[in-house]
Amino acid sequence: MIELSKLGERFENEAGVILNVVEGQPCKGVSLLTCYAGKSRSHHRHLEDSHTLVVVSGAMKYVEQKEGGEREQRLILPGEAVFTGPGTIHSTYYDVDTVLLSVSARSRTKAEHEADLVRCDPLPWREGE
């Protein structure tokens, strides 16, 4: 079952707000992704890496299939996050422009990222599921 990742503590004072986005997960890379309306991305699995995807604005249709498991999907809204572990095939779809934070356990240089992933056929988003 796809479960939302728990965001960390939130602190607020007269200067503003701090939200600890990811706690307790190894982190060697943080990426800011801009995803355009009508597009999709991912369609892969990671050999060793894992990441938490946090929707900052917009919305992400997230579909995953763990090794030997059933395909599952969930709409992820602003302020929500989802964890993707190693070996989990995942696809993402965007009906509106969306900004994400990706917090990765491994370095996210292009070369290291490409070496750790296996491209897969897209997992379809099925309306009404």
C-alpha positions as a Python dict, from the first residue, in 0.01 Angstrom:
ca = {
    (1, 'M'): (0, 0, 0),
    (2, 'I'): (133, 344, -91),
    (3, 'E'): (167, 547, 223),
    (4, 'L'): (253, 910, 258),
    (5, 'S'): (588, 987, 418),
    (6, 'K'): (560, 1171, 747),
    (7, 'L'): (696, 1523, 729),
    (8, 'G'): (907, 1642, 1020),
    (9, 'E'): (840, 1904, 1283),
    (10, 'R'): (713, 2249, 1194),
    (11, 'F'): (843, 2557, 1375),
    (12, 'E'): (692, 2902, 1346),
    (13, 'N'): (785, 3235, 1497),
    (14, 'E'): (768, 3603, 1400),
    (15, 'A'): (1038, 3549, 1132),
    (16, 'G'): (851, 3275, 948),
    (17, 'V'): (815, 2898, 929),
    (18, 'I'): (1061, 2609, 919),
    (19, 'L'): (933, 2267, 814),
    (20, 'N'): (1174, 1977, 851),
    (21, 'V'): (1088, 1791, 533),
    (22, 'V'): (1271, 1460, 577),
    (23, 'E'): (1406, 1320, 902),
    (24, 'G'): (1574, 985, 962),
    (25, 'Q'): (1646, 909, 596),
    (26, 'P'): (2003, 909, 463),
    (27, 'C'): (2049, 1207, 232),
    (28, 'K'): (2320, 1265, -26),
    (29, 'G'): (2114, 1460, -277),
    (30, 'V'): (1831, 1713, -278),
    (31, 'S'): (1681, 1812, -612),
    (32, 'L'): (1415, 2068, -704),
    (33, 'L'): (1202, 1943, -994),
    (34, 'T'): (966, 2147, -1207),
    (35, 'C'): (716, 1925, -1387),
    (36, 'Y'): (498, 2064, -1666),
    (37, 'A'): (123, 2013, -1702),
    (38, 'G'): (29, 1727, -1932),
    (39, 'K'): (366, 1553, -1893),
    (40, 'S'): (495, 1248, -1709),
    (41, 'R'): (832, 1135, -1582),
    (42, 'S'): (1012, 860, -1393),
    (43, 'H'): (910, 525, -1554),
    (44, 'H'): (1202, 352, -1386),
    (45, 'R'): (1326, 175, -1076),
    (46, 'H'): (1644, 233, -877),
    (47, 'L'): (1894, -44, -812),
    (48, 'E'): (2009, 94, -474),
    (49, 'D'): (1882, 449, -436),
    (50, 'S'): (1568, 558, -255),
    (51, 'H'): (1401, 896, -240),
    (52, 'T'): (1123, 1094, -82),
    (53, 'L'): (923, 1311, -323),
    (54, 'V'): (761, 1615, -161),
    (55, 'V'): (498, 1809, -356),
    (56, 'V'): (564, 2181, -299),
    (57, 'S'): (296, 2307, -539),
    (58, 'G'): (63, 2153, -796),
    (59, 'A'): (-20, 1781, -771),
    (60, 'M'): (147, 1453, -863),
    (61, 'K'): (-26, 1135, -976),
    (62, 'Y'): (209, 869, -837),
    (63, 'V'): (199, 506, -952),
    (64, 'E'): (426, 232, -814),
    (65, 'Q'): (480, -139, -830),
    (66, 'K'): (706, -311, -581),
    (67, 'E'): (888, -625, -695),
    (68, 'G'): (631, -906, -707),
    (69, 'G'): (353, -671, -594),
    (70, 'E'): (43, -513, -740),
    (71, 'R'): (36, -179, -919),
    (72, 'E'): (-90, 97, -686),
    (73, 'Q'): (-161, 466, -737),
    (74, 'R'): (-221, 773, -525),
    (75, 'L'): (-267, 1146, -581),
    (76, 'I'): (-3, 1341, -386),
    (77, 'L'): (-101, 1700, -298),
    (78, 'P'): (101, 2004, -180),
    (79, 'G'): (260, 1942, 158),
    (80, 'E'): (245, 1564, 113),
    (81, 'A'): (538, 1331, 46),
    (82, 'V'): (586, 973, -73),
    (83, 'F'): (885, 741, -24),
    (84, 'T'): (1013, 523, -309),
    (85, 'G'): (1248, 242, -208),
    (86, 'P'): (1504, 54, -416),
    (87, 'G'): (1357, -178, -679),
    (88, 'T'): (1017, -7, -684),
    (89, 'I'): (903, 80, -1036),
    (90, 'H'): (741, 423, -1035),
    (91, 'S'): (578, 664, -1278),
    (92, 'T'): (450, 1016, -1216),
    (93, 'Y'): (194, 1225, -1405),
    (94, 'Y'): (109, 1596, -1387),
    (95, 'D'): (-220, 1762, -1484),
    (96, 'V'): (-92, 2102, -1364),
    (97, 'D'): (254, 2256, -1340),
    (98, 'T'): (407, 2102, -1027),
    (99, 'V'): (716, 2166, -816),
    (100, 'L'): (872, 1877, -622),
    (101, 'L'): (1159, 1828, -382),
    (102, 'S'): (1339, 1496, -422),
    (103, 'V'): (1546, 1391, -120),
    (104, 'S'): (1770, 1101, -223),
    (105, 'A'): (1978, 855, -24),
    (106, 'R'): (2248, 859, -295),
    (107, 'S'): (2419, 1136, -487),
    (108, 'R'): (2213, 1271, -775),
    (109, 'T'): (2476, 1373, -1026),
    (110, 'K'): (2347, 1284, -1373),
    (111, 'A'): (2606, 1007, -1417),
    (112, 'E'): (2542, 848, -1074),
    (113, 'H'): (2165, 875, -1113),
    (114, 'E'): (2167, 715, -1460),
    (115, 'A'): (2398, 434, -1342),
    (116, 'D'): (2153, 346, -1062),
    (117, 'L'): (1831, 331, -1260),
    (118, 'V'): (1664, 83, -1491),
    (119, 'R'): (1414, 232, -1735),
    (120, 'C'): (1075, 56, -1743),
    (121, 'D'): (749, 75, -1934),
    (122, 'P'): (523, 345, -1788),
    (123, 'L'): (285, 231, -1516),
    (124, 'P'): (-50, 375, -1630),
    (125, 'W'): (-259, 611, -1418),
    (126, 'R'): (-616, 479, -1420),
    (127, 'E'): (-886, 735, -1352),
    (128, 'G'): (-1134, 636, -1085),
    (129, 'E'): (-906, 389, -908),
}
